[in-house]
Amino acid sequence: MPFEGRHLAMIRDMRQHCLAPFPLDLLVRRPEEVEIRYRGGDPVVRAAVDHGEVLHG
C-alpha cells in the first residue's frame, strides 16, 4: 500500500484502528518494495501476491 513515513509508524496506526481479538501480524510494504522483493524471491511476498486475498478495497 502506498504510504508516507516509516513502516513501523504505519503498522502502529493500523493496529490502533483494527482492534482484532486475536494475534495479528502486519507487514506493510510500498508497491515498489513488493515488486523488488517479489523479483528477489521473498517467500512471504510471493505467497501473499500469488495466493493472498484482498481484505480492503
N, CA, C and O atoms as a Maestro MAE file, in Angstrom:
{
 s_m_m2io_version
 :::
 2.0.0
}

f_m_ct {
 s_m_title
 :::
 protein
 m_atom[228] {
  # First column is atom index #
  i_m_mmod_type
  r_m_x_coord
  r_m_y_coord
  r_m_z_coord
  i_m_residue_number
  s_m_chain_name
  s_m_pdb_residue_name
  s_m_pdb_atom_name
  i_m_atomic_number
  :::
  1 25 0.829 -1.169 0.000 1 A "MET " " N  " 7
  2 3 0.000 0.000 0.000 1 A "MET " " CA " 6
  3 2 0.879 1.240 0.000 1 A "MET " " C  " 6
  4 15 1.912 1.267 0.669 1 A "MET " " O  " 8
  5 25 0.491 2.239 -0.724 2 A "PRO " " N  " 7
  6 3 1.260 3.487 -0.699 2 A "PRO " " CA " 6
  7 2 1.072 4.187 0.653 2 A "PRO " " C  " 6
  8 15 -0.042 4.249 1.171 2 A "PRO " " O  " 8
  9 25 2.152 4.705 1.215 3 A "PHE " " N  " 7
  10 3 2.080 5.463 2.459 3 A "PHE " " CA " 6
  11 2 3.340 6.289 2.620 3 A "PHE " " C  " 6
  12 15 4.355 6.033 1.972 3 A "PHE " " O  " 8
  13 25 3.264 7.273 3.484 4 A "GLU " " N  " 7
  14 3 4.408 8.135 3.796 4 A "GLU " " CA " 6
  15 2 4.973 7.702 5.144 4 A "GLU " " C  " 6
  16 15 4.252 7.162 5.982 4 A "GLU " " O  " 8
  17 25 6.236 7.937 5.345 5 A "GLY " " N  " 7
  18 3 6.840 7.685 6.644 5 A "GLY " " CA " 6
  19 2 7.399 6.282 6.782 5 A "GLY " " C  " 6
  20 15 7.639 5.575 5.804 5 A "GLY " " O  " 8
  21 25 7.596 5.910 8.043 6 A "ARG " " N  " 7
  22 3 8.232 4.636 8.364 6 A "ARG " " CA " 6
  23 2 7.225 3.495 8.446 6 A "ARG " " C  " 6
  24 15 6.051 3.701 8.756 6 A "ARG " " O  " 8
  25 25 7.705 2.295 8.162 7 A "HIS " " N  " 7
  26 3 6.858 1.105 8.205 7 A "HIS " " CA " 6
  27 2 6.227 0.914 9.583 7 A "HIS " " C  " 6
  28 15 5.021 0.693 9.693 7 A "HIS " " O  " 8
  29 25 7.039 1.001 10.623 8 A "LEU " " N  " 7
  30 3 6.535 0.746 11.977 8 A "LEU " " CA " 6
  31 2 5.481 1.762 12.401 8 A "LEU " " C  " 6
  32 15 4.539 1.413 13.114 8 A "LEU " " O  " 8
  33 25 5.625 3.005 11.976 9 A "ALA " " N  " 7
  34 3 4.616 4.018 12.307 9 A "ALA " " CA " 6
  35 2 3.285 3.661 11.644 9 A "ALA " " C  " 6
  36 15 2.229 3.806 12.261 9 A "ALA " " O  " 8
  37 25 3.327 3.201 10.410 10 A "MET " " N  " 7
  38 3 2.098 2.817 9.706 10 A "MET " " CA " 6
  39 2 1.465 1.595 10.377 10 A "MET " " C  " 6
  40 15 0.244 1.531 10.520 10 A "MET " " O  " 8
  41 25 2.277 0.640 10.782 11 A "ILE " " N  " 7
  42 3 1.760 -0.557 11.447 11 A "ILE " " CA " 6
  43 2 1.094 -0.168 12.766 11 A "ILE " " C  " 6
  44 15 0.008 -0.659 13.075 11 A "ILE " " O  " 8
  45 25 1.731 0.709 13.547 12 A "ARG " " N  " 7
  46 3 1.135 1.165 14.803 12 A "ARG " " CA " 6
  47 2 -0.205 1.846 14.556 12 A "ARG " " C  " 6
  48 15 -1.164 1.609 15.290 12 A "ARG " " O  " 8
  49 25 -0.280 2.688 13.535 13 A "ASP " " N  " 7
  50 3 -1.521 3.378 13.206 13 A "ASP " " CA " 6
  51 2 -2.610 2.382 12.806 13 A "ASP " " C  " 6
  52 15 -3.758 2.511 13.231 13 A "ASP " " O  " 8
  53 25 -2.257 1.410 12.006 14 A "MET " " N  " 7
  54 3 -3.231 0.398 11.574 14 A "MET " " CA " 6
  55 2 -3.721 -0.422 12.757 14 A "MET " " C  " 6
  56 15 -4.911 -0.728 12.842 14 A "MET " " O  " 8
  57 25 -2.828 -0.783 13.670 15 A "ARG " " N  " 7
  58 3 -3.214 -1.571 14.855 15 A "ARG " " CA " 6
  59 2 -4.201 -0.804 15.735 15 A "ARG " " C  " 6
  60 15 -5.094 -1.407 16.330 15 A "ARG " " O  " 8
  61 25 -4.050 0.513 15.822 16 A "GLN " " N  " 7
  62 3 -4.960 1.322 16.628 16 A "GLN " " CA " 6
  63 2 -6.369 1.334 16.040 16 A "GLN " " C  " 6
  64 15 -7.347 1.483 16.772 16 A "GLN " " O  " 8
  65 25 -6.473 1.177 14.722 17 A "HIS " " N  " 7
  66 3 -7.773 1.198 14.053 17 A "HIS " " CA " 6
  67 2 -8.352 -0.195 13.830 17 A "HIS " " C  " 6
  68 15 -9.507 -0.330 13.426 17 A "HIS " " O  " 8
  69 25 -7.568 -1.213 14.087 18 A "CYS " " N  " 7
  70 3 -8.003 -2.591 13.867 18 A "CYS " " CA " 6
  71 2 -7.848 -3.359 15.174 18 A "CYS " " C  " 6
  72 15 -6.810 -3.972 15.426 18 A "CYS " " O  " 8
  73 25 -8.869 -3.320 15.987 19 A "LEU " " N  " 7
  74 3 -8.806 -3.959 17.296 19 A "LEU " " CA " 6
  75 2 -9.215 -5.425 17.172 19 A "LEU " " C  " 6
  76 15 -10.336 -5.802 17.511 19 A "LEU " " O  " 8
  77 25 -8.302 -6.228 16.688 20 A "ALA " " N  " 7
  78 3 -8.569 -7.651 16.471 20 A "ALA " " CA " 6
  79 2 -8.504 -8.410 17.797 20 A "ALA " " C  " 6
  80 15 -7.580 -8.201 18.583 20 A "ALA " " O  " 8
  81 25 -9.479 -9.289 18.053 21 A "PRO " " N  " 7
  82 3 -9.470 -10.076 19.287 21 A "PRO " " CA " 6
  83 2 -8.594 -11.330 19.171 21 A "PRO " " C  " 6
  84 15 -8.803 -12.302 19.896 21 A "PRO " " O  " 8
  85 25 -7.631 -11.306 18.276 22 A "PHE " " N  " 7
  86 3 -6.750 -12.438 18.027 22 A "PHE " " CA " 6
  87 2 -5.377 -11.891 17.644 22 A "PHE " " C  " 6
  88 15 -5.272 -10.734 17.235 22 A "PHE " " O  " 8
  89 25 -4.329 -12.693 17.768 23 A "PRO " " N  " 7
  90 3 -2.995 -12.233 17.368 23 A "PRO " " CA " 6
  91 2 -2.985 -11.849 15.887 23 A "PRO " " C  " 6
  92 15 -3.600 -12.516 15.056 23 A "PRO " " O  " 8
  93 25 -2.283 -10.775 15.579 24 A "LEU " " N  " 7
  94 3 -2.275 -10.267 14.207 24 A "LEU " " CA " 6
  95 2 -0.899 -9.714 13.884 24 A "LEU " " C  " 6
  96 15 -0.397 -8.831 14.580 24 A "LEU " " O  " 8
  97 25 -0.298 -10.228 12.843 25 A "ASP " " N  " 7
  98 3 0.978 -9.701 12.352 25 A "ASP " " CA " 6
  99 2 0.696 -8.875 11.112 25 A "ASP " " C  " 6
  100 15 0.050 -9.354 10.180 25 A "ASP " " O  " 8
  101 25 1.168 -7.649 11.090 26 A "LEU " " N  " 7
  102 3 1.001 -6.787 9.930 26 A "LEU " " CA " 6
  103 2 2.354 -6.531 9.294 26 A "LEU " " C  " 6
  104 15 3.301 -6.123 9.966 26 A "LEU " " O  " 8
  105 25 2.438 -6.769 8.012 27 A "LEU " " N  " 7
  106 3 3.622 -6.438 7.240 27 A "LEU " " CA " 6
  107 2 3.187 -5.412 6.203 27 A "LEU " " C  " 6
  108 15 2.362 -5.706 5.339 27 A "LEU " " O  " 8
  109 25 3.732 -4.233 6.290 28 A "VAL " " N  " 7
  110 3 3.345 -3.152 5.395 28 A "VAL " " CA " 6
  111 2 4.492 -2.876 4.445 28 A "VAL " " C  " 6
  112 15 5.621 -2.636 4.873 28 A "VAL " " O  " 8
  113 25 4.201 -2.911 3.162 29 A "ARG " " N  " 7
  114 3 5.215 -2.639 2.146 29 A "ARG " " CA " 6
  115 2 4.627 -1.722 1.079 29 A "ARG " " C  " 6
  116 15 3.440 -1.801 0.762 29 A "ARG " " O  " 8
  117 25 5.460 -0.863 0.538 30 A "ARG " " N  " 7
  118 3 5.061 0.003 -0.584 30 A "ARG " " CA " 6
  119 2 5.081 -0.831 -1.864 30 A "ARG " " C  " 6
  120 15 5.812 -1.818 -1.951 30 A "ARG " " O  " 8
  121 25 4.275 -0.433 -2.864 31 A "PRO " " N  " 7
  122 3 4.224 -1.210 -4.116 31 A "PRO " " CA " 6
  123 2 5.602 -1.458 -4.739 31 A "PRO " " C  " 6
  124 15 5.878 -2.559 -5.217 31 A "PRO " " O  " 8
  125 25 6.455 -0.449 -4.735 32 A "GLU " " N  " 7
  126 3 7.786 -0.637 -5.342 32 A "GLU " " CA " 6
  127 2 8.623 -1.624 -4.534 32 A "GLU " " C  " 6
  128 15 9.446 -2.339 -5.107 32 A "GLU " " O  " 8
  129 25 8.432 -1.679 -3.224 33 A "GLU " " N  " 7
  130 3 9.156 -2.647 -2.394 33 A "GLU " " CA " 6
  131 2 8.661 -4.063 -2.657 33 A "GLU " " C  " 6
  132 15 9.450 -5.006 -2.700 33 A "GLU " " O  " 8
  133 25 7.359 -4.205 -2.831 34 A "VAL " " N  " 7
  134 3 6.789 -5.519 -3.117 34 A "VAL " " CA " 6
  135 2 7.355 -6.049 -4.434 34 A "VAL " " C  " 6
  136 15 7.736 -7.216 -4.529 34 A "VAL " " O  " 8
  137 25 7.407 -5.197 -5.430 35 A "GLU " " N  " 7
  138 3 7.929 -5.619 -6.732 35 A "GLU " " CA " 6
  139 2 9.373 -6.099 -6.622 35 A "GLU " " C  " 6
  140 15 9.726 -7.140 -7.175 35 A "GLU " " O  " 8
  141 25 10.194 -5.353 -5.920 36 A "ILE " " N  " 7
  142 3 11.607 -5.727 -5.759 36 A "ILE " " CA " 6
  143 2 11.726 -7.035 -4.988 36 A "ILE " " C  " 6
  144 15 12.484 -7.922 -5.381 36 A "ILE " " O  " 8
  145 25 10.981 -7.160 -3.893 37 A "ARG " " N  " 7
  146 3 11.050 -8.380 -3.076 37 A "ARG " " CA " 6
  147 2 10.508 -9.593 -3.832 37 A "ARG " " C  " 6
  148 15 11.038 -10.696 -3.702 37 A "ARG " " O  " 8
  149 25 9.445 -9.385 -4.629 38 A "TYR " " N  " 7
  150 3 8.877 -10.487 -5.409 38 A "TYR " " CA " 6
  151 2 9.909 -10.998 -6.409 38 A "TYR " " C  " 6
  152 15 10.150 -12.201 -6.507 38 A "TYR " " O  " 8
  153 25 10.517 -10.071 -7.152 39 A "ARG " " N  " 7
  154 3 11.535 -10.467 -8.135 39 A "ARG " " CA " 6
  155 2 12.740 -11.114 -7.458 39 A "ARG " " C  " 6
  156 15 13.418 -11.954 -8.051 39 A "ARG " " O  " 8
  157 25 13.003 -10.716 -6.202 40 A "GLY " " N  " 7
  158 3 14.127 -11.278 -5.470 40 A "GLY " " CA " 6
  159 2 13.827 -12.632 -4.838 40 A "GLY " " C  " 6
  160 15 14.717 -13.264 -4.269 40 A "GLY " " O  " 8
  161 25 12.577 -13.076 -4.935 41 A "GLY " " N  " 7
  162 3 12.231 -14.400 -4.436 41 A "GLY " " CA " 6
  163 2 11.803 -14.445 -2.978 41 A "GLY " " C  " 6
  164 15 11.801 -15.519 -2.375 41 A "GLY " " O  " 8
  165 25 11.439 -13.303 -2.392 42 A "ASP " " N  " 7
  166 3 10.997 -13.280 -0.988 42 A "ASP " " CA " 6
  167 2 9.779 -14.196 -0.834 42 A "ASP " " C  " 6
  168 15 8.739 -13.927 -1.435 42 A "ASP " " O  " 8
  169 25 9.882 -15.274 -0.043 43 A "PRO " " N  " 7
  170 3 8.787 -16.245 0.043 43 A "PRO " " CA " 6
  171 2 7.508 -15.680 0.654 43 A "PRO " " C  " 6
  172 15 6.414 -16.090 0.264 43 A "PRO " " O  " 8
  173 25 7.619 -14.754 1.598 44 A "VAL " " N  " 7
  174 3 6.425 -14.161 2.211 44 A "VAL " " CA " 6
  175 2 5.696 -13.292 1.193 44 A "VAL " " C  " 6
  176 15 4.474 -13.370 1.068 44 A "VAL " " O  " 8
  177 25 6.433 -12.476 0.477 45 A "VAL " " N  " 7
  178 3 5.825 -11.603 -0.527 45 A "VAL " " CA " 6
  179 2 5.239 -12.434 -1.662 45 A "VAL " " C  " 6
  180 15 4.136 -12.152 -2.130 45 A "VAL " " O  " 8
  181 25 5.958 -13.444 -2.104 46 A "ARG " " N  " 7
  182 3 5.442 -14.289 -3.188 46 A "ARG " " CA " 6
  183 2 4.147 -14.991 -2.792 46 A "ARG " " C  " 6
  184 15 3.207 -15.046 -3.584 46 A "ARG " " O  " 8
  185 25 4.091 -15.528 -1.573 47 A "ALA " " N  " 7
  186 3 2.870 -16.205 -1.118 47 A "ALA " " CA " 6
  187 2 1.710 -15.219 -1.029 47 A "ALA " " C  " 6
  188 15 0.587 -15.543 -1.416 47 A "ALA " " O  " 8
  189 25 1.979 -14.017 -0.521 48 A "ALA " " N  " 7
  190 3 0.921 -13.017 -0.403 48 A "ALA " " CA " 6
  191 2 0.400 -12.598 -1.777 48 A "ALA " " C  " 6
  192 15 -0.811 -12.504 -1.978 48 A "ALA " " O  " 8
  193 25 1.290 -12.350 -2.705 49 A "VAL " " N  " 7
  194 3 0.878 -11.895 -4.047 49 A "VAL " " CA " 6
  195 2 0.201 -13.033 -4.822 49 A "VAL " " C  " 6
  196 15 -0.823 -12.821 -5.472 49 A "VAL " " O  " 8
  197 25 0.768 -14.222 -4.753 50 A "ASP " " N  " 7
  198 3 0.246 -15.339 -5.548 50 A "ASP " " CA " 6
  199 2 -1.013 -15.976 -4.965 50 A "ASP " " C  " 6
  200 15 -1.862 -16.464 -5.712 50 A "ASP " " O  " 8
  201 25 -1.141 -15.976 -3.631 51 A "HIS " " N  " 7
  202 3 -2.237 -16.725 -3.011 51 A "HIS " " CA " 6
  203 2 -3.069 -15.924 -2.009 51 A "HIS " " C  " 6
  204 15 -4.035 -16.446 -1.451 51 A "HIS " " O  " 8
  205 25 -2.707 -14.672 -1.779 52 A "GLY " " N  " 7
  206 3 -3.413 -13.860 -0.786 52 A "GLY " " CA " 6
  207 2 -4.760 -13.369 -1.276 52 A "GLY " " C  " 6
  208 15 -5.085 -13.466 -2.459 52 A "GLY " " O  " 8
  209 25 -5.543 -12.836 -0.335 53 A "GLU " " N  " 7
  210 3 -6.835 -12.278 -0.649 53 A "GLU " " CA " 6
  211 2 -6.861 -10.819 -0.232 53 A "GLU " " C  " 6
  212 15 -6.360 -10.464 0.835 53 A "GLU " " O  " 8
  213 25 -7.442 -9.977 -1.067 54 A "VAL " " N  " 7
  214 3 -7.565 -8.557 -0.754 54 A "VAL " " CA " 6
  215 2 -8.646 -8.405 0.309 54 A "VAL " " C  " 6
  216 15 -9.776 -8.857 0.124 54 A "VAL " " O  " 8
  217 25 -8.292 -7.760 1.431 55 A "LEU " " N  " 7
  218 3 -9.237 -7.582 2.517 55 A "LEU " " CA " 6
  219 2 -9.760 -6.152 2.600 55 A "LEU " " C  " 6
  220 15 -10.584 -5.835 3.457 55 A "LEU " " O  " 8
  221 25 -9.287 -5.312 1.727 56 A "HIS " " N  " 7
  222 3 -9.771 -3.923 1.662 56 A "HIS " " CA " 6
  223 2 -9.923 -3.557 0.205 56 A "HIS " " C  " 6
  224 15 -9.418 -4.263 -0.668 56 A "HIS " " O  " 8
  225 25 -10.581 -2.512 -0.060 57 A "GLY " " N  " 7
  226 3 -10.763 -2.173 -1.464 57 A "GLY " " CA " 6
  227 2 -10.761 -0.735 -1.658 57 A "GLY " " C  " 6
  228 15 -10.903 -0.264 -2.787 57 A "GLY " " O  " 8
  :::
 }
 m_bond[227] {
  # First column is bond index #
  i_m_from
  i_m_to
  i_m_order
  :::
  1 1 2 1
  2 2 3 1
  3 3 4 2
  4 3 5 1
  5 5 6 1
  6 6 7 1
  7 7 8 2
  8 7 9 1
  9 9 10 1
  10 10 11 1
  11 11 12 2
  12 11 13 1
  13 13 14 1
  14 14 15 1
  15 15 16 2
  16 15 17 1
  17 17 18 1
  18 18 19 1
  19 19 20 2
  20 19 21 1
  21 21 22 1
  22 22 23 1
  23 23 24 2
  24 23 25 1
  25 25 26 1
  26 26 27 1
  27 27 28 2
  28 27 29 1
  29 29 30 1
  30 30 31 1
  31 31 32 2
  32 31 33 1
  33 33 34 1
  34 34 35 1
  35 35 36 2
  36 35 37 1
  37 37 38 1
  38 38 39 1
  39 39 40 2
  40 39 41 1
  41 41 42 1
  42 42 43 1
  43 43 44 2
  44 43 45 1
  45 45 46 1
  46 46 47 1
  47 47 48 2
  48 47 49 1
  49 49 50 1
  50 50 51 1
  51 51 52 2
  52 51 53 1
  53 53 54 1
  54 54 55 1
  55 55 56 2
  56 55 57 1
  57 57 58 1
  58 58 59 1
  59 59 60 2
  60 59 61 1
  61 61 62 1
  62 62 63 1
  63 63 64 2
  64 63 65 1
  65 65 66 1
  66 66 67 1
  67 67 68 2
  68 67 69 1
  69 69 70 1
  70 70 71 1
  71 71 72 2
  72 71 73 1
  73 73 74 1
  74 74 75 1
  75 75 76 2
  76 75 77 1
  77 77 78 1
  78 78 79 1
  79 79 80 2
  80 79 81 1
  81 81 82 1
  82 82 83 1
  83 83 84 2
  84 83 85 1
  85 85 86 1
  86 86 87 1
  87 87 88 2
  88 87 89 1
  89 89 90 1
  90 90 91 1
  91 91 92 2
  92 91 93 1
  93 93 94 1
  94 94 95 1
  95 95 96 2
  96 95 97 1
  97 97 98 1
  98 98 99 1
  99 99 100 2
  100 99 101 1
  101 101 102 1
  102 102 103 1
  103 103 104 2
  104 103 105 1
  105 105 106 1
  106 106 107 1
  107 107 108 2
  108 107 109 1
  109 109 110 1
  110 110 111 1
  111 111 112 2
  112 111 113 1
  113 113 114 1
  114 114 115 1
  115 115 116 2
  116 115 117 1
  117 117 118 1
  118 118 119 1
  119 119 120 2
  120 119 121 1
  121 121 122 1
  122 122 123 1
  123 123 124 2
  124 123 125 1
  125 125 126 1
  126 126 127 1
  127 127 128 2
  128 127 129 1
  129 129 130 1
  130 130 131 1
  131 131 132 2
  132 131 133 1
  133 133 134 1
  134 134 135 1
  135 135 136 2
  136 135 137 1
  137 137 138 1
  138 138 139 1
  139 139 140 2
  140 139 141 1
  141 141 142 1
  142 142 143 1
  143 143 144 2
  144 143 145 1
  145 145 146 1
  146 146 147 1
  147 147 148 2
  148 147 149 1
  149 149 150 1
  150 150 151 1
  151 151 152 2
  152 151 153 1
  153 153 154 1
  154 154 155 1
  155 155 156 2
  156 155 157 1
  157 157 158 1
  158 158 159 1
  159 159 160 2
  160 159 161 1
  161 161 162 1
  162 162 163 1
  163 163 164 2
  164 163 165 1
  165 165 166 1
  166 166 167 1
  167 167 168 2
  168 167 169 1
  169 169 170 1
  170 170 171 1
  171 171 172 2
  172 171 173 1
  173 173 174 1
  174 174 175 1
  175 175 176 2
  176 175 177 1
  177 177 178 1
  178 178 179 1
  179 179 180 2
  180 179 181 1
  181 181 182 1
  182 182 183 1
  183 183 184 2
  184 183 185 1
  185 185 186 1
  186 186 187 1
  187 187 188 2
  188 187 189 1
  189 189 190 1
  190 190 191 1
  191 191 192 2
  192 191 193 1
  193 193 194 1
  194 194 195 1
  195 195 196 2
  196 195 197 1
  197 197 198 1
  198 198 199 1
  199 199 200 2
  200 199 201 1
  201 201 202 1
  202 202 203 1
  203 203 204 2
  204 203 205 1
  205 205 206 1
  206 206 207 1
  207 207 208 2
  208 207 209 1
  209 209 210 1
  210 210 211 1
  211 211 212 2
  212 211 213 1
  213 213 214 1
  214 214 215 1
  215 215 216 2
  216 215 217 1
  217 217 218 1
  218 218 219 1
  219 219 220 2
  220 219 221 1
  221 221 222 1
  222 222 223 1
  223 223 224 2
  224 223 225 1
  225 225 226 1
  226 226 227 1
  227 227 228 2
  :::
 }
}
